Amino acid sequence: MSDALYDLVIIGSGPGGYVAAIRASQLGMKVAIVEFAALGGVCLNVGCIPTKSLLHAADVLDEIREAKRFGIKVGDVNFELAGAMKHKDAVVKASTEGVAFLMKKNKVDVIAGRGMIAGRGTVRVELNAGGEQTLTAKHILVSTGGRPRPLPGTPFDRQRILSSTDMLKLTEVPKNLLAIGAGAIGIEFASMFRAFGAEVTVVEALPRIVPNEDEDVSAELVKAFQRRGIKTLAGAKVEQIDSSGEQVLVTVQDSAGKTQQIGAEKVLVSIGILPNTAGIGLEDAGVNLDGRGYIVTDGFMRTSAEGIYAVGDCTANTPWLAHKASAEGILAVEHIAGHSVNPINYGKIAGCTYCTPEIASIGLTEAKAREKGYDVKVGKFPFSANGKARALAQNRFGFVKIVAERQYDEILGIHLIGPNATEMIGEASVALSHEATGTSLLNTIHAHPTLHEAIGEAAHALEHGTPIHL
């Protein structure tokens, strides 16, 4: 096929790539996006969107099981994974078709194939339909994302030793599931499949589960998981995986140095991701990678090669978050367009874990704030004392915790575990992005009855040493 000239060619159509394409088009650029698989990348196809669809099914199932307390009588409750998967697939299809519509609406050329940088301002595409196409571009944006990382020496077999992608293809609920890794992915699948009826164990090498969260949040989640029958082993090292028998046998050394074997029908390995940066011509183009293969960028998402930018999970030293990738994509194309832009403050991006109870946080944990030398004060309020949480019968676990600096009253972090935490974090995000103080948050009148009142109560505890309703 003949050459084509573009202002911007984007390799990869995940939330970093496709959002960048839309913004670039809005800014008057001629844009092409190269994608060998379905539009939307990991997030829309095998990540954020499908998992949240299944997690909603888990939430509905749990609510039905609790229906009696609300005066609602139901008969036997039967769960069919096939039905949940069908809903998940429909949601994914609608989402990816939505991206295709947005590409067409914004006059973005979609090239179906594998793209690689073939020289300055040149992208060569191995077309899915056969043959090649060469695209010439003033700027190139790499948004190739990542893929699940296997345990060293133990590849995914797609049958019993599974990645998160494999979990989304299961046709039956396993009798028992072992999740290796207690970050967001492992915890979400553990929570989901426990609701579906599996016996679940979670193993984490670091000293606590959800290790990036505040220590109080980790401890609360352990209690909530114990009540749900989910076993957790933190500070535990996987020594061997034997999949030769009827069950997968995982040998684990716990935090006390004691070795035990855990048998499971399915094993989920959720220990992070690997960047999709190999074989796309980055090194030959002069793009610097770190020691793990991630692309090194500056504050404007520029790589070391002139005219080449990178965003999303393939970049170094930034969190693996879809919304972060989208923000980076917008930043990159606005910089290309010559707009005055500011680098992203990665310390003020919210993270969410959609387990039961939900977790959401932004900013510094209490421990990190103290490590950085802040004179810290803390305000905390439990959902057990929140009227709306009682009405929802979701007040057994959870709290809001605000971490602030004492002298100037600046809020440094807000941490939530409990009902609707992933929605409530929006208020916390606004607070940190606008450099709110504990006093300004205290003076924000929260509607009653709402779960959001817990944030106001935590602010009252922060400023006055105790909340009102406790």
Buried (B, 14 or more C-beta within 10 A) or exposed (E): EEEBEBBBBBBBBBBBBBBBBBBBBBBEBBBBBBBBBBBBBBBBBBBBBBBBBBBBBBBEBBBEEEEEEEEEEEEEEEBEBEEBBEBBEEBBEEBBEBBBEBBEEBEBBBBBBBBBBBEBBBBBBBBEEEEEBBBBBBBBBBBBBBBBBBBEEBEBEEEBBBBBBBBBEBEEBBEBBBBBBBBBBBBBBBBBBBBBEBBBBBBBBBEBBBBBBBBBBBBBBBEBBEEBEBBBBBBBBBEEBEBEEEBBBBBBBBEEEEEEEBBBBBBBBBBEBBBBBEEBBBEEBEBEBEEEBBBBBEEBBBBBBEBBBBBBBBBBEBEBBBBBBBBBBBBBBBBBBEEEBEEBEEEBBBBBBBBBBBBBBBBBBBEBBEEEEBEBBBBBBBBBBBBBBBEBEBBBBBBBBBBBBEEEBBBBBBBBBBBBBBBBBEBBBEBBEEEBBBBBBBEBEBEEEBBBBBBBBBBBBBBEEEBEEE
